[in-house]
């Protein structure tokens, strides 16, 4: 099981067994702090009671070490692992986790009570899967470890597949396999000899939001910018501590540029920064990143990726992610991680800035749309939606083609028929949260797509409803931070970086930054149709606005063009109706229609099709390893 995730820890390996209890722990180590043998895992506490198996980093380890030493604890080395296990022995697990600032997935065995505890960091930066297979309880950082165990019986969860097709990722607590779950961020699972684990939170973003409302930050815009910079500078300083080479992933956007600016401001030598670029227009941020790097004086490395280099990543995706995963920015994320790993072992990133400081376009666009729609009677909205849907997108496209022929090229709208039908969906939204669900959905009716699948209630709406009295923007930010962030963004970053043995750190996801951000007034984050206002002002103290002010691009690749070009034959094979019928998971009809529409150029169905293709590619890889496993 440990060998299956050697890429997560190529520097050392360890096992620990309690034969009488029927427990075995395996570990792979990527040495970052104290690479000596004193950091070897699994690690037993000095009193012999606790055995820790842990992936991640505790950034405030000096802050935890000092009171432990004052209480008489003597340390053998300087690793954060030793501080964590001795903290658990001294304070208990829950209090230690509440004190710790970091990213982690851990298993700790209490030899006295014969209880296994699993825990995950507050925003799900590190993964942790678990579940019963017959009489065997399995847990691991990645599913590929669990699949090596003789007890493994992997069956596709069709309900989870429906969720995947809506969101382009399998949301926690589900996994693609029936009976296997993801531990929710900020939770602890207690496992005994039989029965389902007892799961409870040790930290709550809802509590952090409530605390921020009780104790908000006051001051002028300039004072709030100063406070934000001070908070970020302290967090980034902690995360720059490593006994191995360290750098940063730089896209040239607000988030990563802010991280790099504050790294460089407290570094005596140029920070190593890494960017990849694309030759395709509309997908390249390398020029902006280079300009930011030049201004800040970093040691900058860039790589312009050819289409073939990017396409060569696609066959690796099923094995890398273990589950169907449809975020196409998985490709450039892997490529920039691969580039960085040639020089560094740790890289800081700007992930989490959008969720903490209100950066996604859907926040202010969704709010603006709902303000206008909510004043229109529901019957009028539904009638308008029905009228639009009466004509298919292809007909609307022909209408717009005639109208737009007389317009200058810069005023023409691509895929206008698609956009009109999306407008109909918006008109049909029953509530603000219904609109939010629409904005984050790929396939709007995944039940119709999955054979014998029924889409269960996901956490997205339940989480968003927890902030009943908050603004629509705040509810979207709150929900994203607990769903899209851990289940999409951090899955993408963790698997892409760990595939090349690179540790990625996200300062915006330090829980103290999150608690600080929720003390800021919303107007410091979103104002006048623009997000991350306070972050921008922090950055502008270090970088001229002209270098970074541009429309948000994301981190994508031209999947729409590739599907009509170099990937067409690959997609034809995976989407063939006969193949879909034979496999028995997906209804061929809607997929065949979407594929025909996309191939013809009538509609842009890249996101929905990529989701299906990633499931199909994953299924093919899964089926390929099953005979080998049976033979072994």
ZIMOVEN-V982129 format. One record per residue. RES is the residue in one letter. PHI is phi in radians with two decimals (* if undefined). Layout:
[[RES/PHI] [RES/PHI]]
This chain:
[[X/*] [X/-1.20] [X/-1.09] [X/-1.15] [X/-2.05] [X/-1.00] [X/-1.07] [X/-1.31] [X/-2.71] [X/-1.43] [X/-1.56] [X/-2.83] [X/-2.45] [X/-2.70] [X/-2.35] [X/-2.59] [X/-2.27] [X/-2.08] [X/-1.06] [X/-1.12] [X/-1.55] [X/1.32] [X/-2.06] [X/-2.41] [X/-2.06] [X/-2.21] [X/-2.44] [X/-2.13] [X/-1.99] [X/-1.81] [X/-1.32] [X/-2.09] [X/-1.93] [X/0.84] [X/-1.24] [X/-1.26] [X/-1.15] [X/-1.19] [X/-1.75] [X/-1.07] [X/-2.23] [X/-1.02] [X/-2.03] [X/-1.74] [X/-1.13] [X/-1.05] [X/-1.44] [X/1.42] [X/-1.48] [X/-1.91] [X/-2.15] [X/-1.90] [X/-2.19] [X/-2.53] [X/-2.09] [X/2.39] [X/-2.50] [X/-1.86] [X/-1.38] [X/-1.70] [X/-1.05] [X/-1.09] [X/-1.17] [X/-1.46] [X/-1.17] [X/-1.00] [X/-1.17] [X/-1.17] [X/-1.11] [X/-1.12] [X/-1.49] [X/1.77] [X/-1.28] [X/-1.95] [X/-1.77] [X/-1.42] [X/-2.40] [X/-2.21] [X/-1.36] [X/-1.23] [X/-1.07] [X/-1.14] [X/-1.13] [X/-1.17] [X/-1.20] [X/-1.29] [X/-1.11] [X/-1.10] [X/-1.14] [X/-1.57] [X/-1.79] [X/1.65] [X/-1.17] [X/-1.08] [X/-1.16] [X/-1.17] [X/-1.10] [X/-1.18] [X/-1.40] [X/-1.39] [X/-2.01] [X/3.01] [X/-2.10] [X/-2.93] [X/-2.29] [X/-2.48] [X/-2.18] [X/-2.29] [X/-1.78] [X/-1.63] [X/-1.21] [X/-1.29] [X/-1.66] [X/0.94] [X/-2.16] [X/-1.74] [X/-2.04] [X/-2.00] [X/-2.57] [X/-2.36] [X/-1.14] [X/-1.18] [X/-2.08] [X/1.17] [X/-1.17] [X/-1.97] [X/-1.50] [X/-2.70] [X/-1.82] [X/-2.74] [X/2.84] [X/-1.55] [X/-2.10] [X/1.13] [X/-1.72] [X/-1.94] [X/-1.68] [X/-1.97] [X/-2.62] [X/-2.96] [X/-1.26] [X/-2.36] [X/-1.10] [X/-1.07] [X/-1.16] [X/-1.15] [X/-1.19] [X/-1.41] [X/-1.31] [X/-1.03] [X/-1.39] [X/-1.09] [X/-2.41] [X/-1.56] [X/-2.14] [X/-1.11] [X/-1.53] [X/-1.17] [X/-1.19] [X/-1.14] [X/-1.10] [X/-1.09] [X/-1.06] [X/-1.02] [X/-1.21] [X/-1.29] [X/-1.81] [X/1.28] [X/-2.67] [X/-1.53] [X/-1.33] [X/-1.10] [X/-1.54] [X/-1.35] [X/-2.23] [X/-1.24] [X/-1.76] [X/-1.08] [X/1.49] [X/-1.89] [X/-2.13] [X/-1.69] [X/-1.21] [X/-1.15] [X/-0.98] [X/1.13] [X/-2.17] [X/-2.11] [X/-1.93] [X/-1.87] [X/-2.06] [X/-1.96] [X/-1.10] [X/-2.57] [X/1.58] [X/-1.29] [X/-1.09] [X/-1.61] [X/-2.08] [X/-2.60] [X/-1.40] [X/-1.93] [X/-2.70] [X/-2.43] [X/-1.15] [X/-1.05] [X/-1.13] [X/-1.13] [X/-1.13] [X/-1.09] [X/-1.11] [X/-1.12] [X/-1.20] [X/-1.29] [X/-2.31] [X/-1.26] [X/-1.47] [X/-2.10] [X/2.50] [X/-1.25] [X/-0.97] [X/-1.15] [X/-1.18] [X/-1.18] [X/-1.11] [X/-1.10] [X/-1.09] [X/-1.11] [X/-1.11] [X/-1.11] [X/-1.11] [X/-1.17] [X/-1.08] [X/-1.12] [X/-1.13] [X/-1.11] [X/-1.02] [X/-1.08] [X/-1.40] [X/-1.52] [X/-1.43] [X/-2.86] [X/-1.69] [X/-2.38] [X/-1.03] [X/-2.32] [X/-2.64] [X/-2.62] [X/-1.58] [X/-2.14] [X/-1.70] [X/1.61] [X/-1.46] [X/-1.08] [X/-1.15] [X/-1.18] [X/-1.16] [X/-1.14] [X/-1.03] [X/-1.15] [X/-1.06] [X/-1.36] [X/-1.17] [X/-1.14] [X/-1.15] [X/-2.17] [X/-2.10] [X/-1.38] [X/-2.38] [X/-1.03] [X/-1.26] [X/-1.43] [X/-2.15] [X/-2.42] [X/-2.50] [X/-1.99] [X/-2.20] [X/-2.12] [X/-1.37] [X/-1.26] [X/-1.10] [X/1.56] [X/-2.16] [X/-1.91] [X/-1.96] [X/-1.12] [X/-1.13] [X/-1.14] [X/-1.11] [X/-1.10] [X/-1.13] [X/-1.12] [X/-1.06] [X/-1.10] [X/-1.13] [X/-1.43] [X/1.38] [X/-1.44] [X/-1.57] [X/-1.78] [X/-2.18] [X/-2.26] [X/-2.39] [X/-1.51] [X/-1.61] [X/-1.38] [X/-0.95] [X/-1.17] [X/-1.06] [X/-1.19] [X/-1.12] [X/-1.16] [X/-1.32] [X/-1.01] [X/-1.10] [X/-1.49] [X/-1.09] [X/-1.00] [X/-1.23] [X/-1.21] [X/-1.74] [X/1.21] [X/-2.25] [X/-1.03] [X/-2.56] [X/-1.84] [X/-1.42] [X/-1.20] [X/-1.25] [X/-1.00] [X/-1.21] [X/-1.14] [X/-1.12] [X/-1.11] [X/-1.15] [X/-1.28] [X/-1.13] [X/-1.07] [X/-1.11] [X/-1.13] [X/-1.13] [X/-1.16] [X/-2.18] [X/-2.32] [X/-1.89] [X/-2.24] [X/-2.41] [X/-1.47] [X/-2.35] [X/-1.68] [X/-1.08] [X/1.72] [X/-1.10] [X/-1.15] [X/-1.27] [X/-1.40] [X/-2.12] [X/1.29] [X/-1.78] [X/-1.29] [X/-1.01] [X/-1.11] [X/-1.13] [X/-1.45] [X/-1.21] [X/-1.07] [X/-1.11] [X/-1.12] [X/-1.09] [X/-1.19] [X/-1.03] [X/-1.35] [X/-1.20] [X/-1.10] [X/-1.51] [X/-1.66] [X/-0.94] [X/-1.00] [X/-1.07] [X/-1.17] [X/-1.11] [X/-1.16] [X/-1.14] [X/-1.12] [X/-1.09] [X/-1.11] [X/-1.13] [X/-1.15] [X/-1.27] [X/-1.08] [X/-1.92] [X/-1.19] [X/-0.97] [X/-1.11] [X/-1.20] [X/-1.01] [X/-1.08] [X/-1.12] [X/-1.07] [X/-1.18] [X/-1.05] [X/-1.17] [X/-1.15] [X/-1.33] [X/-1.06] [X/-1.56] [X/-1.67] [X/-1.04] [X/-0.97] [X/-1.18] [X/-1.74] [X/-1.43] [X/-1.85] [X/-1.31] [X/0.91] [X/-1.08] [X/-1.07] [X/-1.01] [X/-1.15] [X/-1.12] [X/-1.19] [X/-1.13] [X/-1.08] [X/-1.09] [X/-1.05] [X/-1.09] [X/-1.02] [X/-1.44] [X/-1.09] [X/-1.48] [X/-2.76] [X/-1.06] [X/-1.21] [X/-1.12] [X/-1.15] [X/-1.03] [X/-1.05] [X/-1.11] [X/-1.16] [X/-1.81] [X/-1.68] [X/-1.72] [X/-1.63] [X/-1.32] [X/-2.26] [X/-1.12] [X/-0.98] [X/-1.27] [X/-1.71] [X/-1.71] [X/-1.14] [X/1.07] [X/-1.83] [X/-2.30] [X/-1.20] [X/-1.37] [X/-1.11] [X/-1.59] [X/-1.29] [X/-0.97] [X/-1.26] [X/-1.08] [X/-1.14] [X/-1.09] [X/-1.24] [X/-1.10] [X/-1.74] [X/-1.01] [X/-1.60] [X/-1.50] [X/-1.22] [X/-1.05] [X/-1.06] [X/-1.15] [X/-1.17] [X/-1.15] [X/-1.06] [X/-1.10] [X/-1.18] [X/-1.04] [X/-1.12] [X/-1.92] [X/-2.26] [X/-1.04] [X/-1.11] [X/-1.27] [X/-1.61] [X/-2.01] [X/-1.03] [X/-1.35] [X/-1.09] [X/-1.00] [X/-1.21] [X/-1.08] [X/-1.21] [X/-1.17] [X/-1.35] [X/-1.17] [X/-1.07] [X/-1.97] [X/1.06] [X/-1.93] [X/-1.57] [X/-1.73] [X/-2.13] [X/-2.13] [X/-1.01] [X/-1.12] [X/-1.70] [X/-1.05] [X/-1.11] [X/-1.25] [X/-1.19] [X/-1.07] [X/-1.11] [X/-1.12] [X/-1.05] [X/-1.38] [X/-1.51] [X/-1.26] [X/-1.13] [X/-1.00] [X/-1.14] [X/-1.35] [X/-1.80] [X/-2.18] [X/-2.69] [X/0.95] [X/1.26] [X/-2.32] [X/-1.67] [X/0.95] [X/-1.04] [X/-1.17] [X/-1.13] [X/-1.03] [X/-1.20] [X/-1.07] [X/-1.10] [X/-1.19] [X/-1.28] [X/-2.11] [X/-2.36] [X/-1.05] [X/-0.95] [X/-1.05] [X/-1.36] [X/-2.22] [X/-1.36] [X/-2.82] [X/-1.03] [X/-1.12] [X/-1.79] [X/1.35] [X/-2.39] [X/-2.03] [X/-2.32] [X/-1.34] [X/-1.02] [X/-1.01] [X/-1.26] [X/-1.09] [X/-1.17] [X/-1.56] [X/-2.16] [X/-1.16] [X/-1.71] [X/-1.11] [X/-1.13] [X/-1.05] [X/-1.21] [X/-0.94] [X/-1.16] [X/-1.25] [X/-1.75] [X/-0.99] [X/-1.03] [X/-1.09] [X/-1.10] [X/-1.07] [X/-1.12] [X/-1.13] [X/-1.29] [X/1.42] [X/-1.82] [X/-2.14] [X/-1.28] [X/-1.18] [X/-0.98] [X/-1.07] [X/-1.25] [X/-1.06] [X/-1.14] [X/-1.09] [X/-1.18] [X/-1.13] [X/-1.06] [X/-1.24] [X/-1.01] [X/-1.29] [X/1.51] [X/-1.14] [X/-2.42] [X/-1.81] [X/-1.92] [X/-1.03] [X/-1.22] [X/-1.14] [X/-1.20] [X/-1.10] [X/-1.03] [X/-1.13] [X/-1.10] [X/-1.21] [X/-1.18] [X/-1.09] [X/-1.15] [X/-1.11] [X/-1.11] [X/-1.10] [X/-1.17] [X/-1.12] [X/-1.16] [X/-1.20] [X/-1.50] [X/-1.10] [X/-1.10] [X/-1.12] [X/-1.16] [X/-1.15] [X/-1.14] [X/-1.17]]
